[in-house]
Amino acid sequence: MGDVGKVFMFGFEESVLSLERLKFFKSVGAKNFILFRRNIEHLKENIDILRNEFENPIIAVDCEGGNVRRFKETEEFMFSNMNIGSSFNAGYAEEVYFKCGQLLAKNGINLNLAPVVDIYATEGNVIGIRSFGSSEDLVGEFGKKAILGLHRAGVYACAKHFIGYGKVLEDPHLVLPKSDLDLNELEIALFPFRKVSDITDFIMTAHVIVPIIDELPITFSKKGIDLLKEFFNGVILTDDLEMGGAKVFPIHEIPVKALENGNDMLAVCSNFEIQKEMVHSIERSHINLDSHIEKIESLKEYEKLEDIPLREDYFVTLLKDNGFIPKDNFKFFSFSLFGEVKVEEGIDTIGDFSLDPDEGEIQKIVSQISKGDNVVISVYNVFRHQSQKVLVSKVKEVADKVCVIVAGDPVDRHIFDFVDCIILTFSPLPKIIEKALDVVRGKIEPKGRLPV
């Protein structure tokens, strides 16, 4: 089967790469792989297999921080791109991504499928806190510094998702979304990709229709990818071709269309039968793969440079405060999502609630609040989970003062104009919510600013 596998990036559903799939990958000349959380649980075993069985493989992960991460260690410092953006200091992006790159390199991983350089263009969009912010200048500069940080650690970078999901409300994992950009918005969306084009190793294409360019999703649009090639000479990688947004052709046509229209590498991240079908369809097509393989194999390894320290600052944004801060005596509760928030002695934690608390859950929490209590509530993406607003409203009816920590998309800030205090972390990770509680207690200054 020759070298056909070299134009694919393969993942695998099993926690440890199976012998059957290993044999297939070897038979097609595979060289590029992606690991997910399911594989990280047996990381050393998987890395040993890939490095022993394949010569100089590219091994990738998605390590963006926030709600897209693979290593538990990143939860202590890599809160989300938007949290980084709230620092308004691009050097911080370089520091965070350098530390991430060090972690990846130490574990045998040499490609981070990051940073996201989609612009946060429409409130409540599908990218949310994965974006650095809504300014093309900020996103471009922070994206560039993030890539420099990865390179400094000896790790390849992939800017994504060309042309951007920042005006999209539907999830491309499930459906094919459309982004109705006008000419001016198109230029803005392109700006960060142009900004990073001279240093990023990969750019990932998005499963999104941009009607001003084509009626096909960018992944399969020659017009769209030709636009990218006007300023980028590196490896063009598709988003996962198993996603709902890629299913615009029969399975056997999907990889052929993606290659014919300008992609160099095809991500097929899970299903073994689909992987085999897509490989065989490329073989049957007799597409000349030489230029794609040459581009991939021309990637040069980066020399690891001296360490740069990660600053000790934590960026929490205080949006509103009507005499709530500082407070030492309050009751705190939070959504259940990515782990328990550890609170200091003296804070009365009255439990977690689900993202969609029902009437019984709401009543149980409200029953634990007395007249005159001060309450801090951490919420997440309330614009999608409206019963959290009901909960906060019911709490406000009883409590003296209420402070809301918005841990997800900043669109939630508009929902809580009736509370006394609003803090934004742009991240649901426990460590940064703990820092927001330090702001409530007056122990640290809120140094973040709203980046959208």
Backbone torsions as a table, in degrees:
resi	resn	phi	psi	omega
1	MET	NA	-7.3	171.1
2	GLY	68.9	-133.5	-171.9
3	ASP	-104.8	12.1	-173.5
4	VAL	-58.1	-32.2	-179.0
5	GLY	-66.7	-14.8	-178.0
6	LYS	-71.2	-17.0	178.5
7	VAL	-96.5	11.6	176.9
8	PHE	-113.4	152.1	164.6
9	MET	-115.4	114.0	-173.2
10	PHE	-102.4	138.2	165.6
11	GLY	-111.2	179.4	177.6
12	PHE	-149.0	140.6	-175.0
13	GLU	-72.8	-34.2	-177.0
14	GLU	-70.2	150.8	-176.8
15	SER	-64.8	-35.0	174.6
16	VAL	-122.2	133.1	-177.5
17	LEU	-50.9	124.6	-176.8
18	SER	-76.3	157.3	178.9
19	LEU	-63.0	-40.4	-179.1
20	GLU	-62.0	-45.4	-179.0
21	ARG	-71.5	-36.6	176.1
22	LEU	-57.5	-46.5	179.6
23	LYS	-60.3	-41.6	179.0
24	PHE	-65.2	-47.1	179.7
25	PHE	-56.9	-42.9	-179.5
26	LYS	-66.9	-38.5	-176.8
27	SER	-66.7	-24.5	-178.6
28	VAL	-102.1	4.6	177.3
29	GLY	76.4	28.5	-178.0
30	ALA	-60.1	146.8	-179.9
31	LYS	-138.5	-11.5	-168.7
32	ASN	-126.0	130.0	-171.8
33	PHE	-138.9	154.2	176.3
34	ILE	-128.3	135.8	178.7
35	LEU	-109.4	144.0	176.6
36	PHE	-117.4	177.6	-178.9
37	ARG	-54.6	-36.3	-179.2
38	ARG	-61.4	-28.7	180.0
39	ASN	-90.3	-25.3	-177.5
40	ILE	-66.6	-26.4	179.6
41	GLU	-61.2	-24.8	175.9
42	HIS	-125.0	50.6	-169.7
43	LEU	-60.5	-51.9	-175.4
44	LYS	-59.9	-40.5	-179.7
45	GLU	-62.8	-44.4	-179.8
46	ASN	-67.8	-43.1	179.8
47	ILE	-62.8	-42.2	179.4
48	ASP	-61.1	-43.5	179.0
49	ILE	-60.6	-50.5	-175.3
50	LEU	-65.1	-38.8	-176.6
51	ARG	-80.1	-26.6	178.4
52	ASN	-83.0	-31.1	-173.6
53	GLU	-95.3	-17.5	-176.8
54	PHE	-129.5	141.4	-177.9
55	GLU	-84.2	120.9	178.0
56	ASN	47.9	57.3	-179.5
57	PRO	-72.2	154.1	166.0
58	ILE	-91.2	123.9	-179.8
59	ILE	-121.4	118.6	-170.9
60	ALA	-116.0	156.1	167.0
61	VAL	-140.8	163.8	168.5
62	ASP	-94.9	106.1	178.2
63	CYS	-125.9	85.6	-179.7
64	GLU	-101.5	-17.8	-170.6
65	GLY	86.9	-178.5	179.1
66	GLY	61.6	-128.1	-177.5
67	ASN	-91.2	8.3	173.9
68	VAL	-129.0	97.6	-177.7
69	ARG	-156.4	159.9	-177.3
70	ARG	-121.1	-22.2	-176.7
71	PHE	-111.2	130.6	179.4
72	LYS	-59.0	-32.5	-176.0
73	GLU	-59.4	-30.4	-176.7
74	THR	-71.0	-15.0	-178.1
75	GLU	-66.4	-16.8	-178.3
76	GLU	-85.5	-14.1	-175.1
77	PHE	-145.9	-16.3	-173.1
78	MET	-113.2	81.8	-165.9
79	PHE	-80.7	-36.2	174.4
80	SER	167.9	160.4	175.7
81	ASN	-61.4	-40.2	-177.4
82	MET	-68.2	-33.7	173.6
83	ASN	-63.1	-41.3	176.0
84	ILE	-62.9	-43.8	179.3
85	GLY	-60.3	-30.7	-178.5
86	SER	-69.1	-10.7	175.0
87	SER	-76.6	-23.4	-174.1
88	PHE	53.1	32.0	177.5
89	ASN	-134.0	103.2	-175.2
90	ALA	-63.0	-25.3	176.3
91	GLY	-60.3	-29.7	178.3
92	TYR	-65.5	-36.7	176.8
93	ALA	-61.6	-41.6	178.9
94	GLU	-64.0	-41.1	-179.0
95	GLU	-64.5	-46.1	-177.7
96	VAL	-65.2	-46.4	-177.8
97	TYR	-71.6	-27.8	173.6
98	PHE	-64.8	-45.4	179.9
99	LYS	-63.7	-39.5	175.5
100	CYS	-61.3	-46.8	179.6
101	GLY	-59.4	-40.0	176.5
102	GLN	-59.7	-43.0	179.5
103	LEU	-62.9	-43.5	-179.8
104	LEU	-65.3	-48.3	-177.6
105	ALA	-60.6	-39.9	179.4
106	LYS	-60.3	-29.5	-177.4
107	ASN	-98.6	10.3	174.5
108	GLY	87.1	14.5	-179.3
109	ILE	-103.7	132.2	-173.8
110	ASN	-120.4	7.4	175.6
111	LEU	-140.7	124.8	171.0
112	ASN	-101.8	123.6	176.5
113	LEU	-80.5	68.8	-176.7
114	ALA	-166.1	160.8	9.8
115	PRO	-91.9	158.6	167.2
116	VAL	-71.3	127.2	175.5
117	VAL	-120.7	23.7	170.3
118	ASP	-67.5	139.9	177.6
119	ILE	-86.6	136.1	175.5
120	TYR	-74.5	91.4	-169.6
121	ALA	-97.0	-33.5	-178.3
122	THR	-128.2	131.8	-178.2
123	GLU	-60.8	139.5	-179.7
124	GLY	78.0	16.4	-178.8
125	ASN	-69.8	167.8	-172.1
126	VAL	-70.3	-21.4	179.5
127	ILE	-80.6	-43.1	175.3
128	GLY	56.6	-129.1	-174.5
129	ILE	-73.7	0.2	173.6
130	ARG	-76.2	-13.7	176.8
131	SER	-90.3	149.1	174.9
132	PHE	-69.8	-29.0	-178.5
133	GLY	163.9	-167.3	-173.9
134	SER	-102.0	-5.5	178.8
135	SER	-93.9	127.4	179.6
136	GLU	-62.9	-33.4	178.4
137	ASP	-65.7	-45.6	179.6
138	LEU	-63.1	-48.1	-177.6
139	VAL	-62.6	-43.5	179.8
140	GLY	-63.0	-45.9	-177.5
141	GLU	-68.6	-43.7	179.9
142	PHE	-67.3	-37.8	176.8
143	GLY	-61.1	-42.8	-179.7
144	LYS	-64.0	-44.0	179.6
145	LYS	-65.9	-36.6	177.5
146	ALA	-61.3	-42.8	178.8
147	ILE	-64.1	-42.8	177.6
148	LEU	-59.9	-37.9	178.0
149	GLY	-63.3	-43.4	177.9
150	LEU	-63.7	-44.8	179.2
151	HIS	-61.3	-38.3	179.9
152	ARG	-60.8	-29.2	178.9
153	ALA	-89.8	-0.6	179.0
154	GLY	85.9	25.1	-174.7
155	VAL	-120.2	138.2	174.6
156	TYR	-69.3	156.1	179.3
157	ALA	-124.2	152.1	176.1
158	CYS	-132.9	110.5	175.2
159	ALA	-77.2	138.9	-177.4
160	LYS	-148.7	159.5	2.5
161	HIS	-119.5	112.2	-174.2
162	PHE	-66.9	126.1	7.4
163	ILE	-94.5	-3.8	176.5
164	GLY	128.1	141.7	175.3
165	TYR	-102.3	11.4	-170.5
166	GLY	-71.7	-9.0	175.0
167	LYS	-115.3	14.5	-173.6
168	VAL	-105.1	134.0	179.4
169	LEU	-101.4	-19.5	-178.8
170	GLU	-93.3	150.3	-177.9
171	ASP	-85.2	115.7	-179.0
172	PRO	-66.8	-12.9	172.6
173	HIS	-65.8	-25.5	-174.5
174	LEU	-108.4	-40.8	-174.6
175	VAL	-136.2	172.6	174.8
176	LEU	-95.7	109.2	-178.6
177	PRO	-85.5	166.6	177.7
178	LYS	-124.5	141.1	178.6
179	SER	-121.5	104.9	-174.9
180	ASP	-84.4	69.3	178.5
181	LEU	-78.1	139.5	167.7
182	ASP	-90.0	-179.7	-174.7
183	LEU	-60.1	-42.7	-179.9
184	ASN	-65.6	-43.5	179.4
185	GLU	-65.6	-33.6	177.2
186	LEU	-62.8	-45.6	179.2
187	GLU	-62.4	-38.6	177.6
188	ILE	-64.5	-44.4	-179.3
189	ALA	-63.3	-34.6	-179.4
190	LEU	-74.0	-25.3	-170.4
191	PHE	-54.5	-50.4	-178.8
192	PRO	-63.0	-34.1	178.6
193	PHE	-67.3	-39.0	174.8
194	ARG	-63.8	-40.5	-176.6
195	LYS	-61.0	-37.0	-175.6
196	VAL	-98.5	-1.2	-169.7
197	SER	-63.7	-25.8	-177.3
198	ASP	-84.8	-8.6	-178.0
199	ILE	-125.2	-23.2	-177.7
200	THR	-74.8	147.3	-177.4
201	ASP	-85.4	-35.7	-179.8
202	PHE	-129.7	152.0	162.3
203	ILE	-128.3	132.6	-178.6
204	MET	-96.4	133.6	178.2
205	THR	-87.4	153.1	-173.8
206	ALA	-106.3	147.3	173.5
207	HIS	-86.0	77.4	-179.8
208	VAL	-146.7	137.2	175.4
209	ILE	-86.4	128.3	174.2
210	VAL	-116.7	95.0	-170.5
211	PRO	-55.3	-29.4	-179.5
212	ILE	-65.8	-18.3	178.8
213	ILE	-103.4	-49.4	-170.7
214	ASP	-165.3	161.3	173.5
215	GLU	-92.7	-0.8	172.7
216	LEU	-97.9	150.3	174.1
217	PRO	-60.5	150.9	-175.7
218	ILE	-52.4	-37.6	179.0
219	THR	-51.0	-34.8	-174.8
220	PHE	-114.7	12.6	-175.2
221	SER	-99.4	113.2	176.9
222	LYS	-62.4	-38.4	179.0
223	LYS	-62.0	-43.4	-178.8
224	GLY	-66.4	-44.9	-177.7
225	ILE	-73.9	-31.6	173.1
226	ASP	-62.2	-36.4	176.4
227	LEU	-61.8	-41.9	177.5
228	LEU	-64.2	-40.8	-177.1
229	LYS	-70.5	-13.0	175.6
230	GLU	-63.1	-26.4	-177.1
231	PHE	-132.3	1.0	-178.1
232	PHE	-131.2	127.0	-178.3
233	ASN	-108.5	1.9	-176.4
234	GLY	-84.8	-162.9	-175.8
235	VAL	-80.2	128.3	177.8
236	ILE	-101.5	119.5	-174.5
237	LEU	-114.9	135.0	176.0
238	THR	-76.5	154.8	162.0
239	ASP	-67.0	168.7	-174.4
240	ASP	-54.1	122.8	-177.8
241	LEU	-77.5	0.4	172.8
242	GLU	-91.3	-6.6	-179.7
243	MET	-67.7	153.5	179.4
244	GLY	-56.7	-36.0	-178.1
245	GLY	-68.5	-13.3	179.5
246	ALA	-94.3	-8.2	-171.6
247	LYS	-86.6	59.2	179.1
248	VAL	-102.1	-5.7	176.6
249	PHE	-133.8	164.3	169.8
250	PRO	-57.7	152.7	-174.1
251	ILE	-52.2	-42.0	-176.2
252	HIS	-69.7	-19.0	179.4
253	GLU	-90.1	-22.8	-173.0
254	ILE	-56.8	-52.8	-177.7
255	PRO	-68.3	-33.0	179.1
256	VAL	-64.7	-47.5	179.3
257	LYS	-62.4	-39.5	-178.8
258	ALA	-64.6	-42.5	179.0
259	LEU	-71.9	-44.7	-177.9
260	GLU	-59.1	-30.6	-175.5
261	ASN	-96.6	8.1	166.1
262	GLY	123.7	-8.7	175.6
263	ASN	-71.0	151.9	178.0
264	ASP	-102.7	-31.6	-175.2
265	MET	-134.5	139.7	-173.4
266	LEU	-114.8	118.2	178.6
267	ALA	-86.5	122.6	176.5
268	VAL	-134.1	102.2	-155.0
269	CYS	-98.2	-7.7	-173.0
270	SER	-142.1	-66.1	-164.2
271	ASN	-74.4	120.9	-176.3
272	PHE	-64.7	-42.1	-179.0
273	GLU	-64.5	-38.9	177.2
274	ILE	-66.4	-42.0	177.8
275	GLN	-57.6	-46.5	179.9
276	LYS	-63.5	-42.6	-179.9
277	GLU	-63.5	-40.9	-178.7
278	MET	-69.5	-38.9	176.4
279	VAL	-62.1	-46.4	-178.2
280	HIS	-65.2	-33.9	179.0
281	SER	-68.5	-35.0	174.9
282	ILE	-66.5	-40.4	177.7
283	GLU	-61.0	-44.6	-178.2
284	ARG	-67.9	-25.6	-176.5
285	SER	-75.4	-22.8	-178.3
286	HIS	60.1	29.4	174.2
287	ILE	-64.9	139.6	175.3
288	ASN	-76.7	116.7	-175.0
289	LEU	-95.9	-2.2	-169.7
290	ASP	-56.8	-46.9	-175.5
291	SER	-66.1	-36.0	179.3
292	HIS	-68.2	-46.2	-179.3
293	ILE	-65.0	-39.8	179.2
294	GLU	-61.7	-41.1	179.8
295	LYS	-64.7	-43.2	179.8
296	ILE	-64.6	-44.3	-175.6
297	GLU	-77.8	-8.9	177.7
298	SER	-84.3	-4.1	177.6
299	LEU	-61.3	130.6	-179.8
300	LYS	-102.0	138.6	177.9
301	GLU	-67.6	150.0	179.9
302	TYR	-96.5	139.4	175.1
303	GLU	-76.6	130.5	179.1
304	LYS	-69.5	130.8	-177.9
305	LEU	-101.7	175.0	-177.6
306	GLU	-62.1	153.4	-178.3
307	ASP	-63.0	148.3	165.7
308	ILE	-121.4	132.1	-175.5
309	PRO	-72.5	147.3	173.5
310	LEU	-88.2	122.4	-177.3
311	ARG	-59.9	155.9	-176.4
312	GLU	-84.5	-5.4	-177.9
313	ASP	-65.4	150.4	171.4
314	TYR	-124.6	133.8	-172.6
315	PHE	-104.6	106.5	177.6
316	VAL	-120.4	136.8	-173.5
317	THR	-109.5	121.1	175.8
318	LEU	-93.5	112.5	-176.2
319	LEU	-93.8	-34.6	-175.9
320	LYS	-151.1	139.2	175.8
321	ASP	-153.1	106.9	175.6
322	ASN	-102.2	68.4	174.7
323	GLY	74.2	23.0	178.4
324	PHE	-87.8	-41.4	-175.6
325	ILE	-92.5	136.6	-0.2
326	PRO	-88.0	151.8	176.0
327	LYS	-136.5	125.9	176.3
328	ASP	-97.4	-25.2	-174.6
329	ASN	-112.6	103.5	177.9
330	PHE	-155.4	162.9	173.9
331	LYS	-100.9	139.6	-175.5
332	PHE	-127.9	136.7	167.7
333	PHE	-147.9	161.4	-167.4
334	SER	-145.9	156.9	170.1
335	PHE	-60.7	154.1	174.1
336	SER	-96.4	119.9	-179.4
337	LEU	-149.8	-75.9	-170.9
338	PHE	-110.4	12.4	177.8
339	GLY	138.1	167.1	-175.7
340	GLU	-81.6	133.4	173.7
341	VAL	-80.3	124.3	-179.9
342	LYS	-87.4	123.3	-177.1
343	VAL	-111.6	154.2	-177.9
344	GLU	-80.1	161.0	178.2
345	GLU	-58.2	138.9	-179.3
346	GLY	103.8	-16.0	175.3
347	ILE	-96.7	126.6	-177.9
348	ASP	-88.2	100.4	179.4
349	THR	-85.6	122.6	-175.1
350	ILE	-112.3	26.1	167.0
351	GLY	103.8	166.0	179.5
352	ASP	-94.2	162.2	173.2
353	PHE	-134.5	159.0	-178.4
354	SER	-76.7	167.7	179.1
355	LEU	-63.9	-27.1	177.8
356	ASP	-125.3	71.5	-176.5
357	PRO	-63.2	134.6	178.5
358	ASP	-86.9	-178.7	-175.1
359	GLU	-61.2	-37.5	179.8
360	GLY	-65.7	-42.1	178.1
361	GLU	-62.5	-45.6	-179.4
362	ILE	-60.4	-45.1	-178.8
363	GLN	-64.9	-37.7	-179.9
364	LYS	-62.5	-39.8	-180.0
365	ILE	-72.4	-46.4	-178.1
366	VAL	-61.5	-33.3	-178.1
367	SER	-66.5	-16.4	-179.6
368	GLN	-94.1	6.1	-178.9
369	ILE	-111.5	136.0	-179.7
370	SER	-111.8	159.1	175.1
371	LYS	-55.1	133.7	178.9
372	GLY	92.6	-8.9	178.5
373	ASP	-69.8	146.8	167.2
374	ASN	-99.5	134.4	-172.5
375	VAL	-130.0	136.5	172.1
376	VAL	-115.4	129.2	-177.5
377	ILE	-126.3	125.0	174.5
378	SER	-96.0	126.3	-176.7
379	VAL	-124.2	164.0	-175.5
380	TYR	-144.2	121.8	175.4
381	ASN	45.7	55.5	-178.5
382	VAL	-65.7	-27.2	179.0
383	PHE	-61.5	-21.1	174.7
384	ARG	-102.4	-18.3	-175.2
385	HIS	-127.7	75.8	-166.9
386	GLN	-66.4	-21.8	-178.0
387	SER	-67.2	-17.7	173.3
388	GLN	-65.1	-34.2	176.3
389	LYS	-65.3	-41.0	177.4
390	VAL	-59.2	-44.5	179.1
391	LEU	-58.2	-50.1	-178.8
392	VAL	-62.0	-39.6	179.4
393	SER	-61.8	-43.0	-179.8
394	LYS	-66.4	-38.9	177.5
395	VAL	-64.0	-42.1	-178.4
396	LYS	-62.9	-30.1	179.0
397	GLU	-65.0	-26.0	-176.5
398	VAL	-103.0	-45.1	-172.4
399	ALA	-70.6	161.2	174.4
400	ASP	-74.2	-59.1	178.6
401	LYS	-131.5	147.2	-178.7
402	VAL	-129.2	132.3	174.0
403	CYS	-116.7	130.6	179.0
404	VAL	-107.4	128.8	171.1
405	ILE	-98.2	111.0	178.3
406	VAL	-84.6	108.8	-173.2
407	ALA	-99.4	-5.6	-179.0
408	GLY	-118.9	-138.9	-177.9
409	ASP	-58.1	131.6	-177.3
410	PRO	-67.0	-7.8	173.8
411	VAL	-57.8	-25.0	179.5
412	ASP	-61.9	-20.4	-176.4
413	ARG	-62.3	-27.5	-179.2
414	HIS	-73.6	-19.5	-173.7
415	ILE	-78.2	-24.1	-168.0
416	PHE	-113.7	42.0	178.4
417	ASP	-67.2	-12.9	-176.8
418	PHE	-89.3	-4.5	-179.2
419	VAL	-94.2	171.6	-173.5
420	ASP	-89.1	-20.8	-173.2
421	CYS	-151.9	135.2	175.9
422	ILE	-129.0	125.1	176.7
423	ILE	-120.8	138.8	178.7
424	LEU	-116.5	131.5	175.0
425	THR	-108.6	-17.2	-176.4
426	PHE	55.0	28.6	-178.0
427	SER	-165.5	137.6	177.2
428	PRO	-93.1	8.5	-175.9
429	LEU	-76.5	138.6	-172.9
430	PRO	-54.4	-39.3	-174.6
431	LYS	-59.6	-42.6	-176.4
432	ILE	-77.5	-27.9	174.2
433	ILE	-68.3	-35.8	174.5
434	GLU	-60.7	-37.8	178.2
435	LYS	-69.0	-33.4	175.3
436	ALA	-63.3	-36.5	176.3
437	LEU	-66.8	-32.7	174.7
438	ASP	-65.1	-34.6	174.6
439	VAL	-64.3	-44.3	179.0
440	VAL	-57.1	-40.6	-176.6
441	ARG	-82.1	-2.7	179.8
442	GLY	77.9	16.1	-177.3
443	LYS	-83.3	-29.0	176.2
444	ILE	-134.8	156.9	178.1
445	GLU	-83.4	141.4	174.2
446	PRO	-78.1	105.4	-171.9
447	LYS	-96.2	-7.8	-178.2
448	GLY	-80.2	159.7	174.3
449	ARG	-131.6	156.8	-177.7
450	LEU	-70.0	116.8	-176.4
451	PRO	-94.0	12.5	178.6
452	VAL	-129.7	NA	NA
